[in-house]
Amino acid sequence: MRIIFFGTSAFAVPSLEALVAAGHTVAACVTQPDRPRGRGLVLEPSPVKQAAVRLGLPLLQPAHPSAGELAGASADVGVLASYGQLIHRDVLELPAHGILGVHPSLLPKYRGAAPVAWALLRGEARTGVTIYRLVEALDAGPMFAQHAVAIEPGEDAGQLTDRLAKLGAQELVRTLEVISRGTAEPRAQDETQATLAPKLSKVQGVIDWEQPAAAIERLIRATVPWPGAVAGWQGVPLKIWAAQAVGGDARGAAAGTVVEVAPEQLLVATGKGVLAIREVQRPGRRRVSVRDFLAGHAVSVGDMFSHA
């Protein structure tokens, strides 16, 4: 099939690679314009642009894609995966079979920009991917395929997103095979079960030590790699990359108090239970294990974490 592909982030790359490997023709690869990154604000290409260049695919980077500039692709179907922008009706109607979305949740749950993060925040035991046809309403179109998976203990949003990206690519190729045979039977989503998953803000990553340890662990996992979970430490924001709620004794200590300093972890009292911190990052520094952090910072029982 001739395909117009819309994608920007690393989540979309396995789907693009799978389309090429399966023998489909990517007539146009549409990605967001290069964005300034880092302290030097150097323009950086998206992961999808980098993949398209490597694969030798026709590349477009419009600020807003239009039917006029895409009509020449003569596409049978469109595919969208983590593009980062809503698609207008004239573009949705351009390919003969519409545009398929690759979404990392079990729709209609967690429609929106951050489905993986919200699944972790809410403590879901499982999630998955959905292949569906795009409509003008957000992530609301009829579904062709779903594949559910268990969320692994300790898995963070970055790790889970990578796993779902590969799974979504597999389901996408299978769905296109069914569509090409003319046997696809999409089913409507149950609107009564719909939930939203908006993009997280930096404020949401600030740790409230009065919360239970299990909830703080979920927050940390949900915010890796962005926006990050942050706590105040000796007057500076300390990003916490890895932690686990453990069955320790807070010994009546106030929430945020260090109750034990071990070689590989800091045990901190919370509103309910104890959190074992294992990886951290100071501003402007690299991510390190607690062992490496302790090598350069004196931490004692009774020291306090605060809100960032």
C-alpha positions in Angstrom: 0.0 0.0 0.0 1.0 3.6 -0.5 1.2 5.4 2.8 1.5 8.9 4.2 3.2 8.6 7.6 2.8 11.2 10.3 5.1 10.9 13.3 7.6 12.9 15.4 8.9 11.2 18.6 10.9 8.0 19.1 7.6 6.1 19.7 6.8 6.4 16.0 10.1 5.1 14.7 9.4 1.3 15.1 6.1 1.8 13.2 7.9 3.6 10.3 10.6 1.0 10.1 8.0 -1.8 10.2 6.1 -0.3 7.3 9.3 -0.2 5.2 10.3 -3.8 6.2 6.8 -5.1 5.3 7.2 -3.8 1.7 4.8 -0.8 1.9 5.6 2.4 0.0 6.0 5.4 2.3 5.0 8.0 -0.3 5.5 10.9 2.2 6.9 11.0 5.8 5.5 14.0 7.6 7.2 15.2 10.9 7.3 18.4 13.0 9.8 21.1 12.0 13.2 21.0 13.7 13.1 22.4 17.2 15.8 24.3 19.2 17.2 22.1 22.0 19.6 22.5 24.9 21.3 25.6 26.2 22.6 26.6 22.8 19.2 26.3 21.3 20.6 24.3 18.4 18.0 23.1 15.9 17.5 19.3 16.3 15.7 17.0 13.9 13.0 14.7 15.3 13.7 11.0 15.7 11.3 10.4 12.8 13.2 12.8 10.6 16.4 11.0 11.4 14.8 7.6 10.6 13.3 8.9 7.4 16.7 10.3 6.2 18.4 7.0 7.1 15.7 5.0 5.2 15.8 7.4 2.2 12.1 8.4 2.5 10.4 11.5 1.0 10.3 14.0 3.9 7.9 16.9 4.7 8.1 19.2 7.7 5.1 21.6 7.4 4.0 23.7 10.4 0.5 22.5 9.6 0.0 19.7 7.0 -2.6 20.5 4.3 -4.4 18.3 1.8 -2.9 20.4 -1.0 0.7 19.5 -0.3 -0.1 15.8 0.4 -2.4 15.1 -2.5 0.5 14.2 -4.8 1.4 11.3 -2.6 -1.7 9.4 -3.9 -1.9 7.4 -0.7 -4.1 4.4 0.0 -3.9 5.0 3.7 -2.3 7.3 6.3 -0.6 6.3 9.5 -0.1 8.5 12.5 2.0 7.7 15.6 3.0 10.3 18.1 2.9 13.2 15.6 2.1 15.9 18.2 -0.5 17.8 16.3 -4.2 17.4 15.4 -5.0 16.6 11.8 -7.7 18.6 10.0 -10.7 16.9 8.2 -9.4 17.6 4.7 -6.2 15.7 5.4 -8.1 12.9 7.3 -10.3 12.3 4.2 -7.4 12.4 1.7 -6.3 8.7 1.7 -8.8 6.2 0.5 -8.8 4.2 3.7 -8.4 7.2 6.0 -5.6 7.6 8.6 -4.8 4.9 11.2 -3.6 5.9 14.6 -1.1 3.9 16.7 -2.0 4.7 20.3 -0.2 3.4 23.5 -3.3 2.6 25.6 -6.4 0.5 25.5 -8.8 3.0 24.1 -11.1 4.5 25.1 -9.0 4.8 28.3 -6.3 7.4 28.3 -7.0 9.5 25.2 -4.5 12.3 24.8 -0.8 13.1 24.9 0.4 11.1 27.9 -1.4 7.8 28.0 1.5 5.8 29.4 2.2 8.3 32.2 -1.4 8.3 33.3 -1.7 4.5 33.3 1.3 4.4 35.7 0.0 7.2 37.8 -3.3 5.5 38.2 -1.7 2.2 39.2 -3.1 0.2 36.2 -2.0 -3.4 36.2 -2.1 -3.6 32.4 -2.1 -1.3 29.3 -1.6 -2.0 25.6 -1.8 -0.5 22.1 -4.8 0.3 19.9 -4.9 0.7 16.1 -7.8 2.9 15.2 -9.1 5.2 12.4 -8.6 8.9 13.2 -11.6 11.2 13.3 -11.8 14.9 14.3 -12.5 14.1 17.9 -9.4 13.3 20.0 -8.5 9.5 19.8 -12.2 8.7 19.4 -12.3 6.8 16.1 -13.4 3.2 15.5 -10.8 0.5 16.5 -9.3 -2.2 14.2 -7.1 -3.9 16.8 -6.0 -3.9 20.4 -3.2 -5.8 22.2 -3.1 -5.8 26.0 0.1 -6.4 28.1 0.9 -6.4 31.8 2.8 -3.5 33.3 6.0 -4.9 34.8 6.9 -4.1 38.4 9.1 -1.1 38.5 8.7 -0.3 34.8 8.9 3.4 34.1 7.2 5.5 31.4 10.3 5.5 29.2 10.7 1.7 29.3 7.0 1.0 28.9 6.7 3.4 25.9 9.6 1.7 24.2 7.9 -1.7 24.7 4.5 -0.4 23.4 6.2 1.2 20.4 7.4 -2.2 19.2 4.1 -3.8 19.9 2.2 -1.1 18.1 4.4 -1.5 15.0 3.5 -5.2 14.9 -0.2 -4.6 15.3 -0.1 -1.8 12.6 1.4 -4.2 10.0 -1.2 -6.9 10.8 -4.0 -4.3 10.6 -2.8 -3.1 7.1 -2.8 -6.7 5.9 -6.5 -7.1 7.0 -7.5 -3.8 5.4 -5.7 -4.7 2.1 -7.7 -8.0 2.0 -11.0 -6.0 2.5 -11.9 -8.0 5.7 -11.4 -5.2 8.3 -14.3 -4.8 10.7 -13.6 -1.8 13.0 -15.7 -1.4 16.1 -16.8 1.8 17.8 -15.3 2.9 21.1 -17.5 2.9 24.3 -17.8 6.6 25.0 -19.0 5.9 28.6 -15.5 4.4 29.4 -13.5 7.3 27.9 -10.8 9.0 30.1 -8.3 11.7 29.3 -4.5 11.7 29.6 -3.3 15.3 29.1 0.4 16.1 28.9 2.0 16.3 32.4 3.4 19.6 33.7 6.6 20.2 35.7 4.4 21.1 38.7 2.9 17.6 38.6 6.4 16.2 39.1 6.9 17.9 42.5 6.9 15.2 45.2 4.5 15.6 48.1 6.0 13.5 50.9 2.7 13.4 52.7 1.4 11.0 50.0 1.8 7.3 50.5 5.1 5.7 49.4 3.3 3.7 46.7 1.8 6.8 45.2 5.2 8.6 45.1 6.8 5.5 43.5 4.1 5.7 40.8 4.7 9.4 40.2 8.4 8.8 39.8 7.9 6.0 37.3 5.3 8.0 35.4 7.5 11.1 35.0 10.6 9.3 33.6 12.1 10.7 31.4 9.9 13.8 31.4 9.0 16.0 33.3 10.8 14.2 36.1 9.9 13.8 39.8 11.6 16.4 41.9 12.2 17.0 45.7 14.0 19.8 47.5 17.3 18.7 48.9 19.6 21.2 50.8 18.1 24.1 48.9 18.3 22.6 45.4 15.8 20.5 43.4 16.9 16.9 43.2 15.4 14.8 40.5 14.6 11.2 41.6 14.9 8.7 38.7 14.3 5.4 40.5 12.6 4.5 43.8 10.5 1.8 45.3 7.9 1.7 48.0 9.2 -0.8 50.6 8.0 -2.4 53.8 10.2 -0.5 56.1 9.4 1.2 59.4 9.2 5.0 59.3 9.7 4.9 63.1 7.3 7.8 63.6 9.4 10.2 61.5 7.9 13.1 59.7 7.2 12.7 56.0 10.3 13.5 54.0 12.7 12.4 56.7 15.7 10.1 55.9 15.2 7.1 58.3 18.1 5.0 57.0 21.2 5.5 54.8 22.2 2.3 53.1 25.0 1.7 50.5 22.6 1.5 47.6 19.6 3.4 48.8 18.1 6.2 51.0 15.0 5.2 53.0 12.7 8.1 53.4 9.5 8.4 55.5 6.3 9.3 53.6 2.7 9.9 54.6 2.3 6.1 54.6 5.2 3.7 54.4 8.8 4.2 53.4 10.3 5.0 50.0 13.7 3.6 48.9 15.5 6.1 46.6 18.0 4.5 44.3 18.9 7.0 41.5 19.1 10.8 41.6 20.3 13.8 39.7 21.4 17.2 40.8 20.8 20.3 38.6 23.4 20.4 35.8 24.8 17.0 36.7 24.3 13.5 35.3 22.0 10.8 36.6 23.8 8.7 39.3 23.1 5.8 41.7 22.6 6.6 45.3 26.0 4.9 46.0 27.7 7.5 43.7 25.7 10.3 45.2 26.7 9.4 48.7 30.3 9.3 47.7 30.2 13.1 47.2 27.4 14.2 49.6 27.0 13.7 53.3 23.6 12.3 54.2 22.5 11.4 57.7 19.5 9.9 59.3 17.2 12.8 60.3 18.0 14.9 57.2 14.9 16.2 55.4 13.6 16.3 51.9 11.1 19.0 51.1 8.9 20.2 48.3 11.1 21.4 45.4 
